[in-house]
Amino acid sequence: SKDLKGAMEILIEQKRQKLSTVDKLDDHMDFASQLIFAQNRGDLTAENVNQCVLEMMIAAPDTLSVTLFFMLVLIAEHPTVEEEMIREIETVTGKKELSS
């Protein structure tokens, strides 16, 4: 547990360093980045950030299935969002057939 926690702290610090040197933040905004910025604002402590990232890494398979389920439910409840997503997919993929 200590080794994993230490490794996570190193990875978060590397992410923090990368964020401080990028020209365009939009390309690097992900969950870890949001947590780091919340810490910078004083909303979270370093320990909160480390714990959140660690829990997401450990719990990913379970949380992913629940997240995907709720995402699909929300999409089904909001047809305009679904239409926008389909348009975006078509813009990116063109007319080629999709596969898993």
Biotite code that builds the C-alpha atoms (Angstrom):
import biotite.structure as struc

atoms = struc.array([
    struc.Atom([0.000, 0.000, 0.000], chain_id="A", res_id=1, res_name="SER", atom_name="CA", element="C"),
    struc.Atom([2.848, 2.410, 0.861], chain_id="A", res_id=2, res_name="LYS", atom_name="CA", element="C"),
    struc.Atom([4.639, 1.595, -2.402], chain_id="A", res_id=3, res_name="ASP", atom_name="CA", element="C"),
    struc.Atom([1.497, 2.226, -4.439], chain_id="A", res_id=4, res_name="LEU", atom_name="CA", element="C"),
    struc.Atom([0.810, 5.460, -2.600], chain_id="A", res_id=5, res_name="LYS", atom_name="CA", element="C"),
    struc.Atom([4.383, 6.629, -3.186], chain_id="A", res_id=6, res_name="GLY", atom_name="CA", element="C"),
    struc.Atom([4.197, 5.757, -6.870], chain_id="A", res_id=7, res_name="ALA", atom_name="CA", element="C"),
    struc.Atom([0.910, 7.656, -7.160], chain_id="A", res_id=8, res_name="MET", atom_name="CA", element="C"),
    struc.Atom([2.457, 10.740, -5.536], chain_id="A", res_id=9, res_name="GLU", atom_name="CA", element="C"),
    struc.Atom([5.298, 10.635, -8.068], chain_id="A", res_id=10, res_name="ILE", atom_name="CA", element="C"),
    struc.Atom([2.867, 10.352, -10.995], chain_id="A", res_id=11, res_name="LEU", atom_name="CA", element="C"),
    struc.Atom([0.752, 13.242, -9.700], chain_id="A", res_id=12, res_name="ILE", atom_name="CA", element="C"),
    struc.Atom([3.858, 15.392, -9.296], chain_id="A", res_id=13, res_name="GLU", atom_name="CA", element="C"),
    struc.Atom([4.906, 14.550, -12.862], chain_id="A", res_id=14, res_name="GLN", atom_name="CA", element="C"),
    struc.Atom([1.435, 15.566, -14.053], chain_id="A", res_id=15, res_name="LYS", atom_name="CA", element="C"),
    struc.Atom([1.669, 18.801, -12.042], chain_id="A", res_id=16, res_name="ARG", atom_name="CA", element="C"),
    struc.Atom([5.034, 19.600, -13.675], chain_id="A", res_id=17, res_name="GLN", atom_name="CA", element="C"),
    struc.Atom([3.653, 18.868, -17.144], chain_id="A", res_id=18, res_name="LYS", atom_name="CA", element="C"),
    struc.Atom([0.665, 21.151, -16.544], chain_id="A", res_id=19, res_name="LEU", atom_name="CA", element="C"),
    struc.Atom([2.983, 23.981, -15.510], chain_id="A", res_id=20, res_name="SER", atom_name="CA", element="C"),
    struc.Atom([4.853, 23.835, -18.837], chain_id="A", res_id=21, res_name="THR", atom_name="CA", element="C"),
    struc.Atom([2.122, 23.295, -21.450], chain_id="A", res_id=22, res_name="VAL", atom_name="CA", element="C"),
    struc.Atom([1.090, 26.076, -23.795], chain_id="A", res_id=23, res_name="ASP", atom_name="CA", element="C"),
    struc.Atom([-2.530, 24.992, -24.213], chain_id="A", res_id=24, res_name="LYS", atom_name="CA", element="C"),
    struc.Atom([-4.275, 23.582, -21.126], chain_id="A", res_id=25, res_name="LEU", atom_name="CA", element="C"),
    struc.Atom([-7.338, 22.387, -23.064], chain_id="A", res_id=26, res_name="ASP", atom_name="CA", element="C"),
    struc.Atom([-5.323, 19.495, -24.507], chain_id="A", res_id=27, res_name="ASP", atom_name="CA", element="C"),
    struc.Atom([-4.343, 18.300, -21.016], chain_id="A", res_id=28, res_name="HIS", atom_name="CA", element="C"),
    struc.Atom([-7.515, 18.713, -18.959], chain_id="A", res_id=29, res_name="MET", atom_name="CA", element="C"),
    struc.Atom([-8.491, 15.386, -17.461], chain_id="A", res_id=30, res_name="ASP", atom_name="CA", element="C"),
    struc.Atom([-9.594, 14.112, -14.062], chain_id="A", res_id=31, res_name="PHE", atom_name="CA", element="C"),
    struc.Atom([-6.126, 14.369, -12.496], chain_id="A", res_id=32, res_name="ALA", atom_name="CA", element="C"),
    struc.Atom([-5.679, 17.889, -13.886], chain_id="A", res_id=33, res_name="SER", atom_name="CA", element="C"),
    struc.Atom([-8.997, 19.000, -12.406], chain_id="A", res_id=34, res_name="GLN", atom_name="CA", element="C"),
    struc.Atom([-7.961, 17.619, -9.017], chain_id="A", res_id=35, res_name="LEU", atom_name="CA", element="C"),
    struc.Atom([-4.595, 19.376, -9.193], chain_id="A", res_id=36, res_name="ILE", atom_name="CA", element="C"),
    struc.Atom([-6.256, 22.694, -10.014], chain_id="A", res_id=37, res_name="PHE", atom_name="CA", element="C"),
    struc.Atom([-8.742, 22.172, -7.164], chain_id="A", res_id=38, res_name="ALA", atom_name="CA", element="C"),
    struc.Atom([-5.760, 21.742, -4.852], chain_id="A", res_id=39, res_name="GLN", atom_name="CA", element="C"),
    struc.Atom([-4.162, 24.901, -6.261], chain_id="A", res_id=40, res_name="ASN", atom_name="CA", element="C"),
    struc.Atom([-7.384, 26.814, -5.467], chain_id="A", res_id=41, res_name="ARG", atom_name="CA", element="C"),
    struc.Atom([-7.357, 25.427, -1.939], chain_id="A", res_id=42, res_name="GLY", atom_name="CA", element="C"),
    struc.Atom([-10.461, 23.265, -2.442], chain_id="A", res_id=43, res_name="ASP", atom_name="CA", element="C"),
    struc.Atom([-8.523, 20.016, -1.846], chain_id="A", res_id=44, res_name="LEU", atom_name="CA", element="C"),
    struc.Atom([-5.392, 19.024, 0.025], chain_id="A", res_id=45, res_name="THR", atom_name="CA", element="C"),
    struc.Atom([-2.505, 17.104, -1.553], chain_id="A", res_id=46, res_name="ALA", atom_name="CA", element="C"),
    struc.Atom([-3.675, 14.076, 0.416], chain_id="A", res_id=47, res_name="GLU", atom_name="CA", element="C"),
    struc.Atom([-7.208, 14.457, -1.051], chain_id="A", res_id=48, res_name="ASN", atom_name="CA", element="C"),
    struc.Atom([-5.781, 14.539, -4.579], chain_id="A", res_id=49, res_name="VAL", atom_name="CA", element="C"),
    struc.Atom([-3.566, 11.506, -3.987], chain_id="A", res_id=50, res_name="ASN", atom_name="CA", element="C"),
    struc.Atom([-6.432, 9.543, -2.438], chain_id="A", res_id=51, res_name="GLN", atom_name="CA", element="C"),
    struc.Atom([-8.872, 10.386, -5.244], chain_id="A", res_id=52, res_name="CYS", atom_name="CA", element="C"),
    struc.Atom([-6.450, 9.326, -7.966], chain_id="A", res_id=53, res_name="VAL", atom_name="CA", element="C"),
    struc.Atom([-5.476, 6.186, -6.069], chain_id="A", res_id=54, res_name="LEU", atom_name="CA", element="C"),
    struc.Atom([-9.111, 5.187, -5.549], chain_id="A", res_id=55, res_name="GLU", atom_name="CA", element="C"),
    struc.Atom([-9.918, 5.760, -9.215], chain_id="A", res_id=56, res_name="MET", atom_name="CA", element="C"),
    struc.Atom([-6.978, 3.601, -10.261], chain_id="A", res_id=57, res_name="MET", atom_name="CA", element="C"),
    struc.Atom([-7.910, 0.777, -7.899], chain_id="A", res_id=58, res_name="ILE", atom_name="CA", element="C"),
    struc.Atom([-11.680, 0.946, -8.406], chain_id="A", res_id=59, res_name="ALA", atom_name="CA", element="C"),
    struc.Atom([-11.635, 1.654, -12.148], chain_id="A", res_id=60, res_name="ALA", atom_name="CA", element="C"),
    struc.Atom([-13.306, -1.550, -13.399], chain_id="A", res_id=61, res_name="PRO", atom_name="CA", element="C"),
    struc.Atom([-16.270, -1.196, -11.012], chain_id="A", res_id=62, res_name="ASP", atom_name="CA", element="C"),
    struc.Atom([-16.645, 2.539, -11.418], chain_id="A", res_id=63, res_name="THR", atom_name="CA", element="C"),
    struc.Atom([-16.327, 2.298, -15.185], chain_id="A", res_id=64, res_name="LEU", atom_name="CA", element="C"),
    struc.Atom([-19.285, -0.052, -15.538], chain_id="A", res_id=65, res_name="SER", atom_name="CA", element="C"),
    struc.Atom([-21.481, 2.130, -13.292], chain_id="A", res_id=66, res_name="VAL", atom_name="CA", element="C"),
    struc.Atom([-20.375, 5.305, -15.070], chain_id="A", res_id=67, res_name="THR", atom_name="CA", element="C"),
    struc.Atom([-21.075, 3.837, -18.521], chain_id="A", res_id=68, res_name="LEU", atom_name="CA", element="C"),
    struc.Atom([-24.512, 2.669, -17.390], chain_id="A", res_id=69, res_name="PHE", atom_name="CA", element="C"),
    struc.Atom([-25.498, 6.130, -16.119], chain_id="A", res_id=70, res_name="PHE", atom_name="CA", element="C"),
    struc.Atom([-23.988, 7.809, -19.185], chain_id="A", res_id=71, res_name="MET", atom_name="CA", element="C"),
    struc.Atom([-26.157, 5.635, -21.452], chain_id="A", res_id=72, res_name="LEU", atom_name="CA", element="C"),
    struc.Atom([-29.246, 6.333, -19.333], chain_id="A", res_id=73, res_name="VAL", atom_name="CA", element="C"),
    struc.Atom([-28.618, 10.090, -19.524], chain_id="A", res_id=74, res_name="LEU", atom_name="CA", element="C"),
    struc.Atom([-28.051, 9.936, -23.273], chain_id="A", res_id=75, res_name="ILE", atom_name="CA", element="C"),
    struc.Atom([-31.312, 8.007, -23.699], chain_id="A", res_id=76, res_name="ALA", atom_name="CA", element="C"),
    struc.Atom([-33.145, 10.648, -21.638], chain_id="A", res_id=77, res_name="GLU", atom_name="CA", element="C"),
    struc.Atom([-31.725, 13.537, -23.720], chain_id="A", res_id=78, res_name="HIS", atom_name="CA", element="C"),
    struc.Atom([-32.278, 12.839, -27.436], chain_id="A", res_id=79, res_name="PRO", atom_name="CA", element="C"),
    struc.Atom([-30.811, 16.184, -28.532], chain_id="A", res_id=80, res_name="THR", atom_name="CA", element="C"),
    struc.Atom([-27.534, 15.297, -26.823], chain_id="A", res_id=81, res_name="VAL", atom_name="CA", element="C"),
    struc.Atom([-27.611, 11.905, -28.551], chain_id="A", res_id=82, res_name="GLU", atom_name="CA", element="C"),
    struc.Atom([-28.111, 13.607, -31.927], chain_id="A", res_id=83, res_name="GLU", atom_name="CA", element="C"),
    struc.Atom([-25.185, 15.964, -31.262], chain_id="A", res_id=84, res_name="GLU", atom_name="CA", element="C"),
    struc.Atom([-22.976, 13.011, -30.313], chain_id="A", res_id=85, res_name="MET", atom_name="CA", element="C"),
    struc.Atom([-23.918, 11.149, -33.492], chain_id="A", res_id=86, res_name="ILE", atom_name="CA", element="C"),
    struc.Atom([-23.125, 14.240, -35.595], chain_id="A", res_id=87, res_name="ARG", atom_name="CA", element="C"),
    struc.Atom([-19.747, 14.568, -33.892], chain_id="A", res_id=88, res_name="GLU", atom_name="CA", element="C"),
    struc.Atom([-18.946, 10.887, -34.451], chain_id="A", res_id=89, res_name="ILE", atom_name="CA", element="C"),
    struc.Atom([-19.890, 11.221, -38.117], chain_id="A", res_id=90, res_name="GLU", atom_name="CA", element="C"),
    struc.Atom([-17.714, 14.334, -38.411], chain_id="A", res_id=91, res_name="THR", atom_name="CA", element="C"),
    struc.Atom([-14.712, 12.456, -37.037], chain_id="A", res_id=92, res_name="VAL", atom_name="CA", element="C"),
    struc.Atom([-15.233, 9.103, -38.750], chain_id="A", res_id=93, res_name="THR", atom_name="CA", element="C"),
    struc.Atom([-16.815, 10.222, -42.014], chain_id="A", res_id=94, res_name="GLY", atom_name="CA", element="C"),
    struc.Atom([-18.811, 7.544, -43.780], chain_id="A", res_id=95, res_name="LYS", atom_name="CA", element="C"),
    struc.Atom([-16.609, 4.571, -42.909], chain_id="A", res_id=96, res_name="LYS", atom_name="CA", element="C"),
    struc.Atom([-18.208, 1.710, -41.012], chain_id="A", res_id=97, res_name="GLU", atom_name="CA", element="C"),
    struc.Atom([-17.424, 1.591, -37.303], chain_id="A", res_id=98, res_name="LEU", atom_name="CA", element="C"),
    struc.Atom([-16.161, -1.484, -35.502], chain_id="A", res_id=99, res_name="SER", atom_name="CA", element="C"),
    struc.Atom([-15.317, -2.219, -31.911], chain_id="A", res_id=100, res_name="SER", atom_name="CA", element="C"),
])
